[in-house]
Amino acid sequence: MQSIVLFVRNIKVCLSMFKFIVILSFTLYLLKIQDVENKIISNKESRNYLRLLLFII
């Protein structure tokens, strides 16, 4: 029984790490696009992006 619980916990940890990596890579991709387009993000927009990321995580 304990091995099943440990297995489920490991899967949950792996999924949360995978989710974090996907979100991070997507964020970096968006930043790269903005850098290429030479757009300047206002403080309000950057705070909104940060809130969205923290909400997703």
C-alpha positions as CSV (number, residue, x, y, z in Angstrom):
1,M,0.0,0.0,0.0
2,Q,2.8,2.4,0.8
3,S,4.5,1.8,-2.5
4,I,1.3,2.8,-4.3
5,V,1.1,6.0,-2.3
6,L,4.7,6.8,-3.0
7,F,4.2,6.1,-6.7
8,V,1.2,8.4,-6.8
9,R,3.1,11.2,-5.0
10,N,6.0,10.8,-7.5
11,I,3.6,11.1,-10.4
12,K,2.1,14.3,-8.9
13,V,5.6,15.8,-8.3
14,C,6.6,14.9,-11.9
15,L,3.4,16.5,-13.3
16,S,3.9,19.7,-11.3
17,M,7.5,19.9,-12.4
18,F,6.5,19.3,-16.1
19,K,3.8,22.0,-15.8
20,F,6.3,24.5,-14.4
21,I,8.8,23.7,-17.2
22,V,6.1,24.2,-19.9
23,I,4.9,27.5,-18.4
24,L,8.5,28.7,-18.1
25,S,9.4,27.8,-21.6
26,F,6.2,29.4,-22.9
27,T,7.0,32.6,-21.0
28,L,10.5,32.6,-22.4
29,Y,9.1,32.1,-25.8
30,L,6.8,35.1,-25.4
31,L,9.6,37.2,-24.1
32,K,11.7,36.3,-27.1
33,I,8.9,37.3,-29.5
34,Q,8.5,40.6,-27.7
35,D,12.3,41.2,-27.9
36,V,12.3,40.5,-31.6
37,E,9.4,42.9,-32.2
38,N,11.1,45.5,-29.9
39,K,7.9,46.0,-27.9
40,I,8.2,47.6,-24.5
41,I,5.8,46.2,-21.9
42,S,4.3,48.7,-19.5
43,N,4.5,48.1,-15.8
44,K,0.8,47.4,-15.6
45,E,1.0,44.7,-18.4
46,S,4.0,43.1,-16.8
47,R,2.2,42.9,-13.5
48,N,-0.7,41.3,-15.2
49,Y,1.6,38.7,-16.8
50,L,3.2,37.9,-13.5
51,R,-0.2,37.5,-11.8
52,L,-1.3,35.2,-14.6
53,L,1.8,33.0,-14.2
54,L,1.5,32.8,-10.4
55,F,-2.2,31.9,-10.8
56,I,-1.4,29.1,-13.2
57,I,1.3,27.7,-11.0
